[in-house]
Amino acid sequence: MQNADSINKELSSIPNSEIRIPNSAMPVLMFDQVTKWYGPVIGVNHVSLELRPGITGLVGANGAGKSTLLRLATGQLKPNIGSVAVQGVDAWNWQAKRHVGYCPDIDAFYEDMSGRQFVRSMARLCGFSKADAHALTDQMLTRVGMADRADRRLRGYSKGMRQRIKLAQALLHEPILLILDEPLSGIDPIGRQEMLDLFRELAAQGKCLLISSHELEELEKLTDQVTIMARGRIAAVGTLTQIRDLLDDQPLTIRIDTDEPRSLAALLVRSPDVVGVELEPRVLYREGNLQSLIVRAKNPKRFFREVTRMVVDENLNVSHLEALDDSAHAILGYLLGGSGKT
């Protein structure tokens, strides 16, 4: 078996023409008409996706194909049809793997090791010399907030501490692509904010992060864009606002607070975009007679223009207007044809 130093020597002997240098002009990660099946079961179906530097959230119901997508991106699986490339290199190739850092959802530690020993071992397996492995390990443990707890055995770590150690090993070789599967799971609120800040910092450095998470509210605050998977396909890609704009045929739920609810309701039901109006029975404010209308309407942009015209023309008092389901949960529910639960 080769040791890390001999691997380093072999890598250094490879001509420069055979080593791909990251090119910002090309996508960091590209799926081109990718299909992967397991016997009669299709994992992903004709998926095309391009990711560049920044943060992309990956969401979808259980069985939607997220895990298969991540394994294809990290080169753990080969597609049956199509191609997956990292920096223009086939993801199955060892050269592509040099650009990828992977933080899996499932733990696979040597439990008798300390966190420091584990990360240091991963550094050696990456081909770093003993001295470099020690230095990089200390640096990454500090980066993920584990420097003062790294000498405890892994078997005694909490879920959040294990998540941080996995992230530390993923960052060792400064990859341009980071695949993070549920990285916020089990982390306390303070630690979660620290991780979110680190993800933003990495994105600002030009790295591409693909984050699969059920923490949809956190993704809403964090991501440049969201990729939503459904039944093995990419259902939508873009910012939440862009995706919402694609759903004009799906009714949006809006709350309108007014002191003339019946007059406004009579106007709203005449609109071709309104599919339902309901008067909330309870008074939301102690002062005045403000009440809420719950309106379900299609074509949100056109509907909001129409409401504005109605209020101005009829001189109605509207104190508050809010889209109740313009969120990741609701969008996911619309796209998956369900409640949005993942």
Buried (B, 14 or more C-beta within 10 A) or exposed (E): EEEBEEBBEEEEEEEEEEEBEBEEEEBBBBBBEBBBBEEEEBBBBBBEBEBBBBBBBBBBBEBBBBBBBBBBBBBBBEBEEBBBBBBBBBBBEEBBBBBBBBBBBEEEBEEEBBBBBBBBBBBBEBBBBEEBBBEBBBEBBEBBBBBEBBEBBBEEBEEBBBBBBBBBBBBBBEBBBBBBBBBBBBBEEEBBEBBBEBBBEBBEEEBBBBBBBBBBEBBBEBBBBBBBBBBBBBBBBBEBEEBBEBBBEBBBBBBBBBBBBEEBBEBBEEBEBBEEBEEEEEEEEEEEEBBBBBBBBBBBEBBBEBBEEBBEEEEBEBEEBEBEBBBBBBBBBBBBEEEBEB
